[in-house]
Amino acid sequence: MGCAKNLVDSEKLMAQLRLSDIELTSTIDEADIAVINTCGFIAAAKEESIDTVIEQVRRKSAGRLKKVYAMGCLTERYREELADEIPEVDKFFGANRMDEVALELGADYRHELVGERVLTTPSHFAYLKISEGCDNPCSFCAIPLMRGGHVSRTMESLVAETETLVSRGVKEIIVIGQDTTYYGLDLDGSRQLAKLLSRIADVRGVEWVRLMYAYPAKFPHDVLKVIADHPKICKYMDIPIQHASDEVLKSMRRGITRRALRELLDTVRHEVPGIALRTTLIVGYPNESPREFEELLSFVEEVRFDRLGVFTYSQEDGTTAFPLGDTLSHYEKERRRSLVMEKQQEISYENNEKLLGTTQKVLLDRREGGRYYGRTERDAPEIDNEVIIETGRALDIGTYHTVPIVDTVEYDLVGQL
């Protein structure tokens, strides 16, 4: 359940199980045991995880499963409460406890093989988790409560994992972590993301390297030169700003102001011409008055992000924002979310129109309904825009093509071969 970081954990656990001759099934109907890797990020994610656990418990009660286990972020925070509420689960494990899960299932957990994975993404792209945990004090976020403080992986282990992924046919490496810009500070006291990106991009066989989850406060500017200069690093960056009102940013404990955010984004675009900027926002934070919301809306219009997603505020116990309450109704939060996305839809359509008549390098992700769907370097899988390709030719998934753009819609491009 949840984010790509959880996905990587699941892939690594699956590899450990497979190495111990434990069979992974393609459907739940073929399984004897279900292991749910839960998410505890926001209320909706927690509800989805709990519903999934309950669904598997019902299978067990009906004799269709022998055992059910739950692990991950949600169980890290609420293990005792979950054990009381859903005693039918055979055992709960916290986050970062893959070795315990493997041992419970009868696997011989091998620490020397922590880079081994069973890829669940299409074989041409994979996520590379460069660190665990987070040291940022954001008031709304429970990730440090679930995942602990920031711990960077060694550069050598990440390069080795990249080489292994490429040997299996992976062409696009998507760099992730709770805060990727913090990488290296806990290793030798300096931020080493720029060096890491360069090392990964230099691995023979890598075609694209994509950077996600770049925290804006204390941003390491040497990263921009690497992105601008290295041909294998996508001209793309995900920078979650969360808000643009000084009052809200201060309460959120983001460590940055509206003016500093604007200066950073202007610098990024100046240093890396043509870069696609993605961000995520939170609407409905407890001290977000109509005035603060209008500030956010105007910032979106001014900056014109290429890609944008919006969360509605979720009150999380244990966070420093929890005592502020949950002051806005679900309806009002959704209304504000819709207003931001309506504005972004206009911006996206106008940006797409500028690409009409151009040719774009596209990586094919899938074929569906007689059409092919792919992405440019300006788009991450699953969350960003796609290129819909009309062609009478048979194309291989995971290959690159130069595609003429013949039409546009709000969030996608249409190409023809």
C-alpha positions as CSV (number, residue, x, y, z in Angstrom):
1,M,0.0,0.0,0.0
2,G,1.0,3.7,-0.3
3,C,4.0,5.3,-2.0
4,A,6.9,4.1,-4.2
5,K,9.1,3.9,-1.1
6,N,6.9,1.2,0.3
7,L,6.9,-0.5,-3.0
8,V,10.7,-0.8,-2.9
9,D,10.5,-2.3,0.5
10,S,8.0,-4.9,-0.7
11,E,10.2,-5.7,-3.7
12,K,13.1,-6.3,-1.5
13,L,11.1,-8.5,0.9
14,M,9.8,-10.5,-2.1
15,A,13.4,-11.1,-3.3
16,Q,14.4,-12.5,0.2
17,L,11.4,-14.8,0.2
18,R,12.0,-16.0,-3.3
19,L,15.7,-16.7,-2.5
20,S,14.4,-19.0,0.3
21,D,12.2,-20.9,-2.2
22,I,9.0,-19.4,-0.9
23,E,6.7,-19.1,-3.9
24,L,5.2,-15.7,-4.7
25,T,1.7,-16.1,-6.3
26,S,0.3,-13.9,-9.1
27,T,-3.1,-13.6,-7.5
28,I,-4.4,-13.7,-3.9
29,D,-6.6,-16.6,-4.8
30,E,-3.5,-18.8,-5.2
31,A,-2.0,-17.8,-1.9
32,D,-1.7,-19.5,1.5
33,I,-0.4,-16.4,3.2
34,A,-1.1,-12.7,2.7
35,V,1.4,-10.0,3.8
36,I,0.1,-6.4,3.7
37,N,2.6,-3.7,3.6
38,T,0.5,-0.8,5.1
39,C,0.6,3.0,4.6
40,G,-0.1,5.4,7.5
41,F,0.6,8.7,5.8
42,I,-2.9,10.3,5.8
43,A,-6.4,9.3,6.9
44,A,-7.5,8.0,3.4
45,A,-4.3,5.9,3.2
46,K,-4.8,4.5,6.7
47,E,-8.4,3.6,5.9
48,E,-7.4,1.9,2.7
49,S,-4.8,-0.2,4.5
50,I,-7.2,-1.2,7.3
51,D,-9.8,-2.2,4.7
52,T,-7.3,-4.3,2.9
53,V,-6.2,-6.1,6.2
54,I,-9.9,-6.7,7.0
55,E,-10.5,-8.1,3.6
56,Q,-7.7,-10.6,3.9
57,V,-8.8,-11.6,7.4
58,R,-12.2,-12.4,6.0
59,R,-10.5,-14.7,3.5
60,K,-8.7,-16.4,6.3
61,S,-12.0,-16.8,8.2
62,A,-13.5,-18.4,5.1
63,G,-10.6,-20.9,4.9
64,R,-9.2,-19.3,1.8
65,L,-6.0,-18.2,3.6
66,K,-4.0,-19.9,6.3
67,K,-2.3,-16.8,7.7
68,V,-2.4,-13.0,7.4
69,Y,0.4,-10.6,8.4
70,A,0.6,-6.8,8.4
71,M,3.7,-4.7,8.3
72,G,4.8,-1.2,7.4
73,C,4.0,2.4,8.4
74,L,0.5,2.0,9.8
75,T,1.5,-0.9,12.0
76,E,4.6,1.0,13.2
77,R,2.3,3.7,14.7
78,Y,-0.7,1.7,15.8
79,R,0.5,-1.9,16.4
80,E,-1.2,-2.3,19.8
81,E,-4.5,-0.7,18.7
82,L,-4.6,-2.8,15.6
83,A,-3.8,-6.0,17.5
84,D,-6.8,-5.3,19.8
85,E,-9.1,-4.3,17.0
86,I,-8.2,-7.1,14.5
87,P,-6.9,-10.0,16.6
88,E,-7.4,-12.4,13.6
89,V,-4.1,-11.0,12.1
90,D,-1.4,-13.6,12.9
91,K,1.2,-11.0,13.6
92,F,1.9,-7.3,13.2
93,F,5.4,-5.9,12.3
94,G,6.6,-2.3,12.3
95,A,8.3,-0.4,9.5
96,N,11.9,-1.4,8.7
97,R,11.4,-4.9,10.0
98,M,11.7,-6.9,6.8
99,D,14.1,-9.3,8.5
100,E,11.6,-10.2,11.1
101,V,8.9,-10.7,8.5
102,A,11.1,-13.0,6.5
103,L,12.1,-15.0,9.5
104,E,8.4,-15.4,10.5
105,L,7.7,-16.8,7.0
106,G,10.5,-19.2,7.3
107,A,13.0,-17.4,5.0
108,D,16.7,-17.1,5.6
109,Y,17.1,-13.3,5.6
110,R,20.4,-12.5,3.9
111,H,21.8,-9.0,4.8
112,E,24.4,-9.2,2.1
113,L,21.5,-9.2,-0.5
114,V,19.6,-6.1,0.6
115,G,19.9,-4.7,-2.9
116,E,18.2,-7.7,-4.5
117,R,14.6,-7.0,-5.6
118,V,11.7,-8.5,-7.4
119,L,10.6,-5.7,-9.7
120,T,6.8,-5.1,-9.7
121,T,7.1,-2.1,-12.1
122,P,7.3,-2.5,-15.8
123,S,10.8,-3.8,-16.5
124,H,12.1,-0.6,-18.1
125,F,11.9,1.7,-15.0
126,A,12.5,1.2,-11.3
127,Y,12.6,3.3,-8.1
128,L,15.9,3.7,-6.3
129,K,15.4,4.5,-2.6
130,I,18.5,6.4,-1.5
131,S,17.6,6.9,2.2
132,E,15.2,6.1,4.9
133,G,13.4,8.3,7.4
134,C,13.4,12.1,7.7
135,D,14.9,14.8,9.9
136,N,12.6,17.7,8.8
137,P,10.2,19.0,11.5
138,C,7.1,19.6,9.3
139,S,4.2,20.1,11.6
140,F,1.7,18.1,9.6
141,C,3.8,15.0,8.9
142,A,3.9,11.7,10.8
143,I,6.7,10.1,8.6
144,P,9.4,10.6,11.3
145,L,7.1,8.9,13.8
146,M,6.8,5.9,11.5
147,R,10.2,5.8,9.8
148,G,12.6,7.5,12.2
149,G,15.4,9.9,11.4
150,H,17.2,10.3,8.1
151,V,19.6,7.5,7.2
152,S,21.5,7.7,3.9
153,R,22.5,4.5,2.1
154,T,26.2,4.4,0.9
155,M,26.9,5.6,-2.5
156,E,28.6,2.4,-3.5
157,S,25.5,0.3,-2.6
158,L,23.3,2.6,-4.6
159,V,25.6,2.4,-7.7
160,A,25.7,-1.3,-7.3
161,E,22.0,-1.6,-7.1
162,T,21.7,0.6,-10.2
163,E,24.0,-1.7,-12.1
164,T,21.9,-4.7,-11.1
165,L,18.7,-3.0,-12.2
166,V,20.2,-2.0,-15.6
167,S,21.4,-5.6,-16.1
168,R,17.7,-6.6,-15.9
169,G,16.7,-4.2,-18.5
170,V,15.8,-1.1,-16.5
171,K,16.5,2.1,-18.5
172,E,14.9,4.8,-16.2
173,I,16.1,5.2,-12.6
174,I,13.7,7.2,-10.4
175,V,15.5,8.5,-7.3
176,I,13.3,8.6,-4.2
177,G,13.5,9.1,-0.4
178,Q,11.6,11.0,2.2
179,D,14.0,14.0,1.5
180,T,16.4,13.3,-1.3
181,T,18.2,16.7,-0.9
182,Y,19.4,15.7,2.6
183,Y,21.3,12.7,1.1
184,G,24.9,12.4,2.5
185,L,24.6,14.8,5.5
186,D,24.6,11.9,7.9
187,L,27.5,10.2,6.1
188,D,30.2,12.9,6.2
189,G,28.4,16.2,7.0
190,S,27.8,17.4,3.5
191,R,25.0,17.0,0.9
192,Q,26.1,14.6,-1.8
193,L,23.0,14.4,-4.0
194,A,24.8,16.0,-7.0
195,K,27.6,13.5,-6.9
196,L,25.2,10.6,-6.4
197,L,23.1,11.6,-9.4
198,S,26.2,11.9,-11.6
199,R,27.4,8.5,-10.4
200,I,24.0,6.8,-11.2
201,A,23.7,8.5,-14.6
202,D,27.2,7.3,-15.5
203,V,26.2,3.7,-15.1
204,R,26.4,2.1,-18.5
205,G,22.9,1.3,-19.8
206,V,21.1,4.0,-17.9
207,E,19.0,6.2,-20.2
208,W,17.1,8.5,-17.8
209,V,17.6,9.5,-14.1
210,R,14.7,11.3,-12.5
211,L,14.8,13.2,-9.2
212,M,11.8,13.1,-6.8
213,Y,11.1,14.5,-3.3
214,A,13.5,17.4,-3.4
215,Y,13.0,19.4,-0.2
216,P,13.0,23.2,-0.9
217,A,14.6,24.5,2.3
218,K,18.5,24.5,2.2
219,F,18.3,23.2,-1.4
220,P,21.8,22.1,-2.6
221,H,22.3,24.3,-5.7
222,D,25.1,22.1,-7.1
223,V,22.4,19.7,-8.1
224,L,21.2,22.1,-10.8
225,K,24.5,22.1,-12.7
226,V,24.5,18.3,-12.8
227,I,20.9,18.2,-14.1
228,A,21.7,20.9,-16.7
229,D,24.9,19.3,-17.9
230,H,24.4,15.5,-17.8
231,P,22.5,14.2,-20.8
232,K,21.1,11.2,-19.0
233,I,19.5,13.2,-16.1
234,C,16.0,14.2,-16.9
235,K,15.3,18.0,-17.0
236,Y,12.7,17.4,-14.4
237,M,12.4,17.9,-10.6
238,D,9.8,17.2,-8.0
239,I,9.9,19.9,-5.3
240,P,7.0,19.6,-2.8
241,I,6.4,23.2,-1.6
242,Q,3.1,22.3,0.3
243,H,2.0,26.0,0.6
244,A,3.0,29.6,-0.4
245,S,1.6,31.7,2.4
246,D,4.2,32.8,4.9
247,E,1.8,32.3,7.8
248,V,1.0,28.8,6.8
249,L,4.6,27.9,5.9
250,K,5.7,29.1,9.3
251,S,3.0,27.1,11.1
252,M,3.9,24.1,8.9
253,R,7.6,24.5,10.0
254,R,8.8,24.3,6.5
255,G,11.9,26.5,7.0
256,I,11.3,28.7,4.0
257,T,9.2,31.8,3.0
258,R,7.1,32.6,-0.1
259,R,9.8,34.9,-1.4
260,A,12.6,32.3,-0.9
261,L,10.4,29.7,-2.6
262,R,9.9,32.0,-5.6
263,E,13.6,32.8,-5.8
264,L,14.5,29.1,-5.6
265,L,12.1,28.1,-8.4
266,D,13.3,31.1,-10.6
267,T,16.9,29.9,-10.0
268,V,16.1,26.3,-11.0
269,R,14.5,27.5,-14.2
270,H,17.3,29.8,-15.0
271,E,20.0,27.2,-14.3
272,V,18.2,24.4,-16.1
273,P,16.4,25.9,-19.1
274,G,13.3,23.9,-20.1
275,I,13.1,22.0,-16.8
276,A,9.7,20.6,-15.9
277,L,8.8,21.4,-12.3
278,R,6.4,19.3,-10.3
279,T,5.1,20.1,-6.8
280,T,2.5,19.0,-4.3
281,L,0.3,21.2,-2.1
282,I,-1.8,20.9,1.0
283,V,-5.1,22.8,1.3
284,G,-7.2,23.1,4.4
285,Y,-4.4,23.4,6.9
286,P,-5.8,24.7,10.2
287,N,-4.6,28.3,9.9
288,E,-5.4,28.5,6.2
289,S,-7.9,31.4,6.1
290,P,-9.5,32.5,2.8
291,R,-6.7,35.0,2.5
292,E,-4.0,32.4,2.9
293,F,-5.7,30.2,0.3
294,E,-5.9,33.1,-2.2
295,E,-2.1,33.6,-1.7
296,L,-1.6,29.9,-2.6
297,L,-3.8,30.2,-5.6
298,S,-2.0,33.3,-6.9
299,F,1.3,31.6,-6.4
300,V,0.2,28.7,-8.5
301,E,-0.8,31.1,-11.2
302,E,2.4,33.1,-11.0
303,V,4.9,30.1,-11.0
304,R,2.9,28.0,-13.4
305,F,4.2,24.6,-12.3
306,D,4.4,22.0,-15.1
307,R,3.0,19.3,-12.9
308,L,1.0,19.6,-9.7
309,G,-0.9,17.5,-7.2
310,V,-3.0,18.6,-4.2
311,F,-3.7,16.8,-0.9
312,T,-6.4,17.9,1.6
313,Y,-5.1,18.4,5.1
314,S,-5.3,15.3,7.3
315,Q,-5.0,15.8,11.1
316,E,-2.4,13.3,12.4
317,D,-2.1,12.5,16.1
318,G,1.4,12.9,17.4
319,T,2.3,15.7,15.0
320,T,3.0,19.3,16.2
321,A,0.0,20.5,14.2
322,F,-2.4,18.1,15.9
323,P,-3.4,20.6,18.7
324,L,-4.4,23.1,16.1
325,G,-7.4,21.0,15.4
326,D,-9.1,20.2,12.0
327,T,-10.9,23.5,11.4
328,L,-12.2,23.2,7.9
329,S,-15.0,20.9,6.7
330,H,-14.4,18.1,4.2
331,Y,-16.5,20.0,1.7
332,E,-14.5,23.2,2.1
333,K,-11.2,21.3,1.7
334,E,-12.4,19.6,-1.4
335,R,-13.7,22.9,-2.8
336,R,-10.3,24.5,-2.4
337,R,-8.6,21.5,-3.9
338,S,-10.9,21.7,-6.9
339,L,-10.1,25.4,-7.4
340,V,-6.3,24.7,-7.4
341,M,-6.7,21.8,-9.8
342,E,-9.0,23.9,-12.1
343,K,-6.3,26.5,-12.3
344,Q,-3.6,23.9,-12.9
345,Q,-5.7,22.3,-15.7
346,E,-5.7,25.6,-17.5
347,I,-1.9,26.0,-17.1
348,S,-1.2,22.4,-18.2
349,Y,-3.3,22.8,-21.3
350,E,-1.6,26.1,-22.2
351,N,1.8,24.4,-21.7
352,N,0.8,21.4,-23.8
353,E,-0.4,23.7,-26.6
354,K,3.2,25.0,-26.9
355,L,4.4,21.5,-27.8
356,L,1.9,21.1,-30.7
357,G,3.9,20.5,-33.9
358,T,7.1,19.5,-32.0
359,T,8.7,16.1,-31.8
360,Q,9.3,14.5,-28.5
361,K,11.5,11.6,-27.2
362,V,9.0,9.2,-25.7
363,L,9.5,6.1,-23.5
364,L,6.7,3.6,-24.1
365,D,5.0,2.3,-20.9
366,R,2.1,0.2,-22.1
367,R,-0.4,-0.7,-24.9
368,E,-4.1,-0.4,-24.2
369,G,-7.1,-0.4,-26.4
370,G,-5.1,-0.3,-29.6
371,R,-3.0,2.7,-28.6
372,Y,0.4,3.1,-27.0
373,Y,1.0,5.2,-24.0
374,G,4.4,6.7,-23.1
375,R,6.1,9.6,-21.4
376,T,8.6,12.3,-22.2
377,E,11.5,13.1,-19.8
378,R,9.1,15.8,-18.3
379,D,6.9,13.1,-16.8
380,A,7.2,10.6,-14.0
381,P,5.2,7.3,-14.3
382,E,1.7,7.0,-12.8
383,I,1.4,10.6,-11.5
384,D,2.2,12.8,-14.5
385,N,1.1,13.4,-18.1
386,E,1.3,10.8,-20.9
387,V,1.8,10.8,-24.6
388,I,-1.0,8.9,-26.4
389,I,0.4,7.4,-29.6
390,E,-1.6,6.4,-32.7
391,T,0.2,4.1,-35.0
392,G,-0.3,1.1,-37.2
393,R,3.1,-0.3,-36.3
394,A,3.9,-2.8,-33.7
395,L,6.1,-1.2,-31.0
396,D,8.0,-2.8,-28.1
397,I,7.2,-1.6,-24.6
398,G,10.2,0.0,-22.9
399,T,11.6,1.4,-26.1
400,Y,12.2,5.1,-27.0
401,H,10.7,6.7,-30.0
402,T,10.8,10.2,-31.6
403,V,7.1,11.1,-31.8
404,P,5.5,14.1,-33.6
405,I,2.9,15.8,-31.5
406,V,-0.3,16.3,-33.5
407,D,-2.9,17.2,-30.8
408,T,-3.1,18.1,-27.1
409,V,-5.6,17.8,-24.2
410,E,-5.5,19.2,-20.7
411,Y,-3.0,16.8,-19.3
412,D,-1.8,14.6,-22.2
413,L,-0.2,14.9,-25.6
414,V,-1.3,13.0,-28.7
415,G,1.4,11.7,-31.1
416,Q,1.3,9.9,-34.3
417,L,3.8,7.5,-35.9
